[in-house]
């Protein structure tokens, strides 16, 4: 995957590989000791029932999607479901 500036990802829509719109990218977490990206933090789509998503969520109800599940970044960020 080519390099992409973080500022270009802010507010980008996130879609599952099955075509389900998961929501909008809110933030990205990182392991401070290694510098590796850890999770995409996604504000969930209001119409998406949370029980249909297998990703962990934080206390604010945002989905935590491991960066390793990212398949493509174009018009949408596509993640493996």
N, C-alpha and C positions, 0 to 999 in steps of 0.2 A: 504494500500500500504506500502511496506517495505521502510526503509530508504535508500536513494541513495545519494551519495556524489555529490555535484555540479560539481566537476571536471570531473565526469563520464558523465555528460550531455553535456558538451561543444562540439559544432559541431555535435551533434546528429541530424539525420533527423527527421522532424516532418511530420506526416501523418494525414489526416482527417479520421474520422471513416468510411467514404465512400470510402476510398482507395486512395484519391487524395494526392499526395505529395505536401505539402505546402512549404517546404524549410528546412533550417538548423537553429537550435537554435543558436541565437547570444548572448542572455543575458536573465536574469530574473529580473524583477523589484520587489521591496519590499516596503511595507508601513513602514516607519521608526519609527512611533510612536507605532505601534502594533507589528512590527516584522513579520507580515504575508506576505507571497509571494503574489504578485498581478498579474503580467502578464508575459507570455513568449514573448520575443521579437524574431521574426523569420525573417531571411533574406529570402525573397520569392524565390521560384524556378523560374528561368528565363523563363521557358516555360508555367508557370501558368498565365493566364490572371487575373490581379488584380481585375477586375470587377466581377469575379466569386467567390470571397471570401467575406464573410459577416463580417469578423473581422475588427475592427478599425485598422488604420495604423498611424504611426508617420510621422514626417516631412521627414525622410529619406526613406519612403516607406516600412518600415518593418511592418509586422503584429503584432498586440498586442492581444494575446490570453489569456483570463483570466485563471489563474491556476485551477480554479474550473472546467474547461472544459477538463482537462487532464484525460484520461480514463486508459491509460497503459503506462509503460515505460519499454521497452525491447530493441529489435533491433532498434525500432523507438519509438518516443514519439507519442502516438495516442491521438488526441483531438476530442471531439464531435463537429460535424458540424451541 
